[in-house]
Amino acid sequence: MASEGFGKMSPKKIVTAVLLLFVLASLGYLAYKELWKGRPAPAAWGSMPADRKEAPDGREIRVYYFYTDTRCFSCYKIETLTESTLVEDFALPLEEGRVTWRPVNVEEPGNEHYAEEYKLYTKHVIVSELKEGQEVRWKDLPRVWDLLGDEEAFRNYVRDEVRSYLEGPA
């Protein structure tokens, strides 16, 4: 006995299948829109004002977010929470050039060296201190993954680590 193909499906089954596909596609589209709601275009991520100054003492605290082409919702959330914490809590140091924000795709040509230098194995937030353009110390912030479910604790963690570098050894 031959299996029933699409040609032998009843009109009721065809309409049901089409409606089911429509509902699934609509749900997928809504989920996609929710995920990307309010997110700036990739070209704008990490952009700094054109009039940003260089720190007068040659000391810069650079906050990196290292990512790859493949990212999940949690990866985007880490980037967004880190960036918004810097903008909200370090507006003046950002303006003065004492703190900088650098999202970096390690899969883009020229960025591969970061994976080796910082021993990256997943998406990472790194705080780095530079003096006259030379890195003098850095720290990985691995707890950002553990604190994703507690936005306040996440922000406090990032804020405290950046502040300790900003106020720490020069």
N, C-alpha and C positions, 0 to 999 in steps of 0.2 A: 504494500500500500504506500503510495507516494505521500510525502509530508505536505502539509498545507502551507503554501507559499502566500506571498502578499496578494497575488492575483486571485486567490480563493478566499480571502478574508471578507467577512461580511462588512457592509458599509458602516454598521454600528461599531464594529471593532476598529475600523480605520479612523473614524471620527474620534473615538476614545483615545487611540494611540496619538493622534495629532494633538488633541487637547492636552494630554499628559506631557508631551514634548514641549508644548507651549508653556505650560505651567512650570516645568523644570527650567526652561530657558529663562523665563521671567524671574524666578527665584535666584538663579545664578547671576543674572544681570543686577538685581537688587543687592545681592551680597557684594558683588564687585564694586558697585557705586558706594556702598557703605564703607568698605575698606579704604577707598581712595578719597572719601569726602574730606575736603579741606586740605588735602595734601598738595603742596606746590609741585609744579612740573619738575622733573629731575634736573634740568639745567639750573634751577634756582636753588637747589639744596646746597646749603653751606655757603651761599654767596655772602660776601661781606660788602658793606657800603664802600663806594668808590673813594670816599674821603677818609677812610680808616687810617689812623696814624700808626707809626711804628713806636713801640715803647721807647721812651727817652733814655732809659738806662740800658737798652739793648737786651733786656730780659723778657722773654715771652713764655707764657704758659699755653701750650697748644693742646687742645682736646681733640683727639681723633675718634672717628667712628669708622672702623674698617669693616667692609662688607664685600660680598661677591655679587655676581649677576643674579644668582638664585637667592631669593629672600622670602621669608614667611611673614605672617602678621606680627609675630613677636619681634622679628628683626626690625621692621618698620617702627614698631612701638618703642624699642630701645633708642633708635635714632631720634624720633620725635620727642620723647621725654628728655633725652639728654640735651638736645638743641634748645627746647623751650626752657629748661632749667638754666642754661647758660644765658639766654636772652633775658629772662626774668630776674635772675639773681646777680648777673655780672655785666649789666648793661654798660656801666662806665668803663670797667676794664676792657670790655670788647671794643668800645669806641676808641679808647686810648691805645689799643694794640697790645695791651699787656696780656690779654686772653684772646686766643683765636680758636675758631671752630673749623674742623677739617674732616668732612666725610670723604672717605677714600675707597674707591672700588679697587681692590687688589688684583682684580682680573683685567684691568685696563693696562695696556702697554706702558711700561715705565714704572708701574706701581708694585710689581712682583716682589721687589726687594723687601718691602714691609713685612711680608709673611715670614721671611727668614729672620729679619732683625728683631721682630717682636714675638717670634715663636707663635704665630697666629694659627689656630686650628678651626676657628669658627668666627662669627662676628664678634668684634671686641671694641670696647671703649678703652682708650689709652690716654693718660694724662702725661704730658711730656714738658720738661723745662728746658728751654734753650737760652743760651747766653751768647750774644753776638752771633746768632745763627747756628751755633753748635749745641747739640743735645748734651746736657750734663746729667740728667736723670730722667727716668720714666717709670710709670706704674700702670699695670693692667688693672681694670676694674671688673673682675669676673662676677661679682655679686649682682650686677645689673640683671643677669638672667634669673637669679633667685628672687629678686624683688619686683619683678614685672607685675605681679598681682597686687602689689601695695604701692600705688603711685607716690604717696607721701614719703614712704621709706626709700623708694628709688631716688626721688629728688633730693632727699636729705643726704643719701650716700654720695651721689654725684657732687652735690654742693659742698659737702665736707671735704671730699678728696681734692676738688679744684681749689677750694679755699686754703687747704693745708699747703698746696704747692705755691699758691699765690703769696701766702704769708711766710712760707718757709725759707730755707737757705737761698741766698742769692748768688 
